[in-house]
Each structure stands twice: as C-alpha cells, then as structure tokens.
Amino acid sequence: MTETTQPQTGQPLTGIRVLDIATFLAAPFCATILADFGAEVIKIEQPGTGDPLRQFGTQTECGDTLAWLSEARNKSCMTLDLRKPEGAALFRRLIAESHILIENFRPGTLEKWGLGWEALREINPRLVMLRISAYGQTGPMREKPGFARIAHGFSGLSYLAGEPGRPPVVPGSTSLADYMSGVWGAVGVMMALRQSERTGAGQMVDIGLYESIFRLLDEIAPLYARTGFVRERMGADVPQVVPHGHWQTQDGRWIALACTSEKMFTRLMEAMGKPELAGPDQLGPTAARLARREEVNALVAGWVGGLEFDELMVLCDRYGVPCGPIMNIADIFEDPQYKARGNMQTVQDPRAGELVLPAGMPNLSDTPPQLRHAGRALGADTDHVLRSLLGVSAADLAAWRASGVI
C-alpha cells in the first residue's frame, strides 16, 4: 500500500479539513474516523514530546507504539506549541483555513491561552469544534481530570461488570469510553457540519466521557426512575430474559447463547430434544423462566457441556438458535468471516514494516473507508502544512524551530 498523507478524491469527506490537537484516544479517535473517510486531518502535537499515545502500549522499532501506528493513521503530523504567542498566532491562521477542530484539554485550558470557543468562532464563524473531556464543559465536576476507567465507574457500567457478590471488573476494554466518545464525536461533528453548511454558523459539540457510556445502558435509568430498582452484577446473565449467557462445551470451548423471546426458547428446546419444556404451563413464558432462572441455566449448561463445539454449532444452526463462539484474538485472525469482510488490513509502513490494523468502520458500498498509512513520525509534515496552507517561508520555519514554536 503506497503511503500518502493526502486523502484520495471521491471519498465522503474529501475537502474537509480537521485540526486534531487532542491526545490519547477519545477525541483523536473521532479524527481517525473522519480521516478514514477522506477528511484531511492535521494532527498538531507538542514539539519534542508529542502525543503521549506514542508511548502508550507496545513499543515498536520506530519508537512509536502499535496503538499510535493504528489510531493515528491517515493523519498529517505537525508540531506547534500553542502556549507560545507565535504558536497561538499560527494556530489561529490554521483555524481560518479549517472546518473542524477536535480537542480534549481540561475545560478552561484553551481559554487561558486565548484559544477558547468564543475566540475561535470569531476567526471562523463556520467552525465546528468538538470538545471531549471527563465530565463535559459544564457542571460542578467540569474541571476534574479523568480517563476511560473513571468514566466506566461514573457512568454505571463498571458496577454492572462482574459476578454477583464479587468486586466490579474491567468491562471488556479499559478504553471503551474513549472509543465510544470518539464515535459519538464523529456523529456530533457530522451533524454540526451539516448545519454549518446549511446556515453558515458553526457550533460546539460537548461530550463527557461518562456520557458516551451512560447512554448505552439500555433501560436502567427509566426503570430506576419508575420502580427504584438498582441492577446488580449478574455475570453473563441479563435481567430481562433467560437463558442468555455463556456456557462451556465438552471440548472446553466457550459459547454465547441468546434467547431473547419465547419463540427463540422454543427453538432451543427443540434443539435440546425437550420441546415440552417450551409449553405455556412449563418454561415457555418469559416470566416462568425468570422465576426459575437457576434451573433454566443449569439445564442449558448440562446440554452444552455434553456436546463438542462443532456438534453444538450444527444443532443451533439447524434449529435457528442464536449461538456463537467466544473468541480470542488468535481465533479472530483465523476466522473466515473476518477475512471475508476485510475486518483487518495490512499496510507497509516505512518505519515499522508490515502492520495489520483494524479496518475502518462503517462499511459504505460506494465510498468505503481507506487505510492510506499508519501513524506518522512526530513533526513529519510540519513544514509541508505550514508552507502549503499558510505560505510561510523557509526562514520563518527555521526561526520557529530554533525557538521551540514548532
């Protein structure tokens, strides 16, 4: 794959310029999504040190981590010290030439530097600005720092993760709130950009990390408001239906099985050779199964545990029972569905060699996401960006570099 920092023409966001001054994952992941679909994303980092994501995760020979090479892909990389007057002045000039700004400083930081929302919208009234922080731009906790793990706890997710009576555990990925905030951010800036194109007025998109997770927790809020019910940890179970969980096969494989309706439970009982248990006077009604949860789970565990994985998959497919493997990353790399969908792509990076990275999402039939290159070296595109967009001279570049502005 040929490396180029410029998006190819014909993608949905071709012609949209994004300034990414954020660090780590949440807001930068939004910029990555936009870059995958053709936006020109200019990653602006602190001279000398760069985004801490470069050092977060597994180091490679080039000095940057796999996390950086994956999640900073498709972006041009330049350095600029926004705290210096010359750096702030250059940044304002870049704002005038851009459509979207993405940041995740602690609320009030950009304002201290004279680069807050009100100041920047005067320079570019059409600007869309995404601000992701731990708790959002308002409220009594707005200035508190936070990361995804803190957001998982504050959102209510961590409380639900784990086995009954046991300590809360990490809900899957410690970076889930970061990635989800990036996805919500992409949704927000696209809607704000659409409005800006229609009216000529930009706006700010304000996201708290915890909000991105809280919004996904199905009915726990309306249920508590109506009944006062506090959901507790249930392991692989869910409160609304049963059986709906994880079981181990005879040959040691783990599977996920979901019966979200009485129709699905009937199919399961037919697969198990016990159709009578799906009757209205037995376990057929959802309420009856919920009242006998342990009995139902034990029944399924015994059936699954008596079959080898391949045997079980054949039976479930035959009867239309939703069931699938619980896979680790080695399983995923060998899985034909992942291969058929192109969920992983290979890129030849001039610094790190061959890399296999997750493909962009979502899939568009005519203008799919493109992986042009992995995350670039610190400051690799500084001179090009400042010369091509602002027309600065070689002498100015040398002076700014000597003074630490770039």
C-alpha positions in Angstrom: 0.0 0.0 0.0 1.5 3.3 -1.1 1.9 5.9 1.7 0.4 9.3 1.2 -0.7 11.9 3.7 -3.3 13.3 1.4 -6.8 11.8 1.2 -7.8 10.3 -2.2 -10.5 12.1 -4.1 -14.1 10.9 -4.2 -14.4 9.9 -0.5 -17.4 11.4 1.5 -15.2 13.9 3.4 -12.8 14.9 0.7 -12.3 18.7 1.0 -13.0 18.8 4.8 -10.0 19.9 6.9 -9.8 18.9 10.5 -7.3 20.1 13.1 -6.7 17.5 15.8 -5.0 19.0 18.9 -6.2 16.2 21.2 -4.2 13.5 22.9 -4.6 9.8 23.7 -7.7 8.2 22.3 -11.2 9.7 22.7 -11.1 12.9 20.6 -8.3 11.7 18.3 -10.3 8.6 17.5 -13.1 10.8 16.2 -10.5 12.4 13.9 -9.3 9.0 12.8 -12.9 8.1 11.7 -13.1 11.3 9.7 -9.7 10.6 8.2 -10.7 7.1 7.2 -13.4 8.7 5.0 -11.3 11.2 3.3 -11.0 14.2 5.6 -7.7 16.0 5.6 -6.7 15.6 9.3 -3.8 17.6 10.6 -2.5 16.2 13.9 -0.9 19.0 16.0 1.4 17.9 18.7 3.7 19.5 21.3 7.2 19.9 19.9 9.7 17.5 21.3 7.3 15.2 23.2 4.2 14.7 21.0 1.0 12.9 21.9 1.5 10.6 24.9 -0.2 7.9 22.8 3.1 7.5 21.0 4.4 5.9 24.2 1.2 4.1 25.3 1.1 0.4 24.6 3.5 -1.9 22.8 6.7 -0.2 21.6 7.9 -0.9 18.1 11.4 -0.4 16.5 10.4 3.0 15.1 9.9 4.4 18.6 6.1 4.7 18.4 3.7 2.2 19.8 1.3 -0.1 17.9 -1.5 2.0 19.4 -0.1 5.1 17.8 0.6 3.5 14.5 -3.0 2.2 14.4 -5.0 5.0 15.8 -3.1 8.0 14.3 -3.4 6.6 10.8 -4.3 8.7 7.8 -3.3 11.9 9.6 -0.6 14.5 8.7 1.6 15.2 11.7 2.9 18.6 12.6 4.3 20.2 15.8 3.2 23.5 17.3 3.4 25.0 20.8 0.1 26.6 21.4 1.3 28.2 24.6 3.8 30.4 22.8 2.4 33.6 21.2 3.9 32.7 17.8 2.4 29.2 18.0 -1.0 30.5 19.0 -0.9 33.0 16.1 -0.1 30.3 13.6 -2.9 28.1 15.1 -5.4 31.0 14.6 -4.3 31.2 10.9 -4.9 27.4 10.6 -8.3 27.7 12.2 -9.3 30.2 9.5 -8.5 27.6 6.9 -10.3 24.6 8.6 -13.7 23.2 9.1 -13.4 21.2 12.3 -11.3 21.5 15.4 -11.0 18.5 17.8 -9.7 18.9 21.4 -9.8 17.2 24.8 -7.9 19.5 27.1 -9.3 20.0 30.6 -12.1 22.6 30.4 -10.7 26.1 30.6 -7.3 25.3 29.3 -7.7 26.7 25.8 -9.5 29.7 27.2 -6.4 30.5 29.3 -4.4 30.5 26.0 -6.9 32.8 24.3 -8.0 29.9 22.1 -11.4 29.1 23.5 -14.6 28.6 21.6 -15.7 32.2 21.6 -12.4 33.4 20.3 -12.1 30.8 17.6 -15.6 31.2 16.2 -14.8 34.9 15.7 -12.0 33.9 13.4 -14.1 31.2 11.6 -17.9 31.5 12.1 -18.4 28.2 10.3 -16.1 26.3 12.6 -17.3 23.1 14.2 -15.5 22.4 17.5 -15.5 19.0 19.3 -14.7 19.1 23.0 -14.3 15.8 24.8 -13.5 15.9 28.5 -14.0 13.7 31.5 -17.3 15.3 32.6 -18.1 17.8 29.9 -17.8 21.6 29.7 -20.4 22.3 32.4 -21.3 21.1 35.9 -19.6 21.0 39.2 -17.1 18.4 38.1 -16.1 20.0 34.8 -12.5 20.7 35.8 -11.8 17.3 37.2 -9.4 15.0 35.2 -10.5 11.6 34.1 -9.8 8.6 31.9 -11.9 5.8 30.4 -11.7 3.7 33.5 -13.0 6.6 35.7 -15.8 7.1 33.1 -16.8 3.4 33.3 -17.2 3.7 37.0 -19.0 7.1 36.9 -21.4 6.0 34.1 -22.7 2.9 36.0 -21.0 0.4 33.7 -18.4 -0.9 36.0 -20.9 -1.5 38.7 -22.7 -4.0 36.4 -19.5 -5.8 35.3 -18.6 -9.0 37.2 -20.1 -11.9 39.1 -22.8 -11.5 41.7 -21.3 -10.7 45.1 -17.8 -10.2 43.6 -15.8 -7.0 43.0 -16.6 -4.9 39.9 -14.3 -5.8 37.0 -13.0 -4.1 33.8 -15.9 -4.2 31.4 -14.1 -5.7 28.4 -11.7 -3.0 27.2 -10.3 -0.3 29.5 -10.5 2.1 26.6 -14.2 1.5 25.8 -15.3 5.0 26.9 -12.6 6.6 24.8 -13.6 4.8 21.6 -17.3 5.3 22.2 -16.7 9.0 22.8 -14.8 9.2 19.5 -17.8 7.5 17.7 -20.3 9.9 19.4 -17.9 12.7 18.5 -17.9 11.8 14.8 -21.7 11.7 14.8 -21.8 15.1 16.5 -19.4 16.9 14.2 -21.1 15.4 11.1 -24.5 16.8 12.2 -22.9 20.1 13.2 -21.0 20.3 9.9 -24.3 19.7 8.0 -25.9 22.5 9.9 -22.9 24.8 9.3 -23.1 24.1 5.6 -26.8 25.0 5.6 -26.7 28.1 7.8 -23.1 29.3 7.7 -22.9 29.0 11.5 -20.7 26.5 13.3 -21.2 25.2 16.7 -19.5 23.3 19.6 -20.0 19.6 20.3 -19.6 18.9 24.0 -19.1 15.3 25.2 -18.2 13.9 28.7 -16.5 10.5 28.6 -19.0 9.1 31.1 -22.0 10.3 29.0 -20.9 8.1 26.0 -21.3 5.0 28.1 -24.3 6.0 30.2 -26.3 6.5 27.0 -25.8 2.8 26.2 -27.1 1.2 29.4 -30.5 0.2 28.0 -33.4 0.6 30.5 -31.6 1.1 33.8 -32.4 4.8 34.1 -36.2 4.7 33.3 -36.5 1.5 35.3 -34.9 3.1 38.4 -37.0 6.3 38.0 -40.2 4.2 37.8 -39.6 1.5 40.4 -36.4 2.3 42.3 -34.8 -0.9 41.1 -31.0 -1.0 41.2 -29.5 -3.6 38.9 -26.7 -5.6 40.4 -23.8 -7.6 38.9 -25.1 -10.7 37.1 -22.1 -12.1 35.4 -23.0 -13.3 31.9 -26.8 -13.1 32.7 -29.1 -10.3 31.9 -32.2 -9.3 34.0 -34.8 -9.3 31.2 -34.5 -12.8 29.7 -33.1 -16.3 30.3 -31.2 -18.2 29.0 -28.9 -15.5 27.8 -25.3 -16.1 28.7 -22.1 -18.0 28.3 -21.5 -21.8 28.6 -18.6 -24.2 28.1 -18.7 -27.1 25.7 -17.5 -30.6 26.3 -14.2 -29.9 24.5 -13.5 -26.7 26.5 -14.8 -24.0 24.1 -16.9 -21.2 25.4 -20.0 -20.1 23.5 -22.5 -17.3 23.8 -26.2 -18.2 23.5 -29.1 -15.8 23.4 -32.8 -16.5 23.8 -34.5 -13.1 23.8 -38.0 -14.3 23.1 -40.4 -17.2 23.7 -40.0 -18.1 20.1 -36.3 -18.4 20.5 -36.7 -20.5 23.6 -39.0 -22.9 21.8 -36.3 -23.4 19.1 -33.7 -24.1 21.8 -35.9 -26.7 23.5 -36.5 -28.4 20.1 -32.7 -28.5 19.6 -32.3 -30.0 23.0 -34.9 -32.6 22.3 -37.2 -31.2 25.1 -40.0 -29.4 23.2 -42.5 -30.0 26.0 -40.5 -27.6 28.3 -41.4 -24.7 26.0 -45.1 -25.2 26.7 -47.3 -22.5 28.3 -47.5 -24.4 31.6 -43.8 -25.1 31.7 -40.9 -22.8 30.9 -42.3 -21.2 27.8 -43.5 -17.9 29.2 -40.6 -15.5 29.9 -41.9 -14.8 33.4 -41.8 -18.5 34.2 -38.2 -18.8 33.1 -37.2 -15.7 35.0 -38.7 -17.2 38.2 -36.7 -20.3 37.6 -33.5 -18.8 36.3 -31.1 -21.1 38.1 -33.0 -24.2 36.9 -33.0 -22.9 33.3 -29.3 -22.0 33.3 -28.4 -25.4 34.7 -30.5 -27.1 32.1 -28.6 -25.3 29.3 -25.2 -25.8 31.0 -25.8 -29.5 31.1 -26.8 -29.7 27.4 -23.9 -27.5 26.2 -21.5 -29.3 28.4 -22.5 -32.7 26.9 -21.7 -31.6 23.3 -18.5 -30.8 21.5 -18.3 -27.3 20.0 -18.8 -28.3 16.3 -21.7 -30.6 17.2 -23.4 -27.8 19.1 -23.0 -25.2 16.3 -24.6 -27.7 13.8 -27.6 -28.2 16.1 -28.1 -24.5 16.8 -27.8 -23.6 13.1 -30.3 -26.4 12.3 -32.9 -25.1 14.7 -32.2 -21.4 14.3 -30.9 -20.8 17.8 -28.7 -17.7 18.1 -25.3 -19.1 19.3 -21.7 -18.3 18.5 -18.1 -18.8 19.8 -16.4 -16.6 22.3 -13.2 -15.9 20.5 -9.8 -14.6 21.4 -7.6 -12.6 19.0 -5.9 -15.7 17.7 -9.3 -17.2 16.8 -10.3 -13.9 15.1 -7.2 -13.9 12.9 -8.2 -17.4 11.6 -11.9 -16.7 11.3 -13.3 -16.8 7.7 -16.0 -14.3 8.4 -13.4 -11.7 9.5 -11.4 -12.5 6.4 -14.4 -12.3 4.1 -15.4 -8.9 5.5 -11.9 -7.5 5.3 -12.0 -6.5 9.0 -8.2 -6.4 9.2 -6.0 -4.7 6.7 -2.3 -4.9 6.0 -0.2 -1.7 5.5 3.5 -1.5 4.7 4.9 1.3 7.0 8.3 2.8 6.1 9.2 3.0 9.8 7.7 -0.1 11.4 7.4 -2.5 8.5 4.3 -4.6 7.9 1.4 -3.8 10.2 -2.0 -5.5 10.4 -4.6 -2.9 11.6 -8.4 -3.0 12.2 -10.2 -1.8 9.1 -12.2 1.4 9.2 -15.9 1.5 10.0 -18.6 1.7 8.9 -18.7 0.0 5.5 -20.1 2.2 2.7 -21.0 0.5 -0.5 -19.6 3.1 -2.9 -17.1 5.1 -0.8 -15.6 2.7 1.8 -13.1 3.8 4.4 -9.5 3.8 3.2 -6.3 2.9 5.0 -3.6 5.1 3.4 -0.8 4.9 6.0 -0.1 4.3 9.7 0.6 6.9 12.3 3.5 9.1 11.2 6.6 10.3 12.9 6.5 13.4 15.2 6.5 16.5 13.1 6.8 14.6 9.8 4.5 17.1 8.0 5.1 20.4 9.8 6.9 22.1 7.0 4.5 20.9 4.3 1.4 22.0 6.3 2.7 25.5 7.1 4.0 26.1 3.6 1.1 24.8 1.7 -1.7 26.3 3.9 -0.1 29.4 5.2 2.6 30.1 2.7 5.3 30.6 5.4 9.0 30.9 4.3 11.9 28.6 5.0 13.5 31.4 7.1 10.4 31.6 9.3 10.3 27.8 9.7 14.0 27.8 10.8 13.4 30.6 13.3 10.3 28.9 14.8 12.1 25.6 15.0 15.1 27.2 16.8 12.8 28.9 19.3 10.7 25.8 20.0 7.5 27.1 18.4 7.5 24.1 16.1 
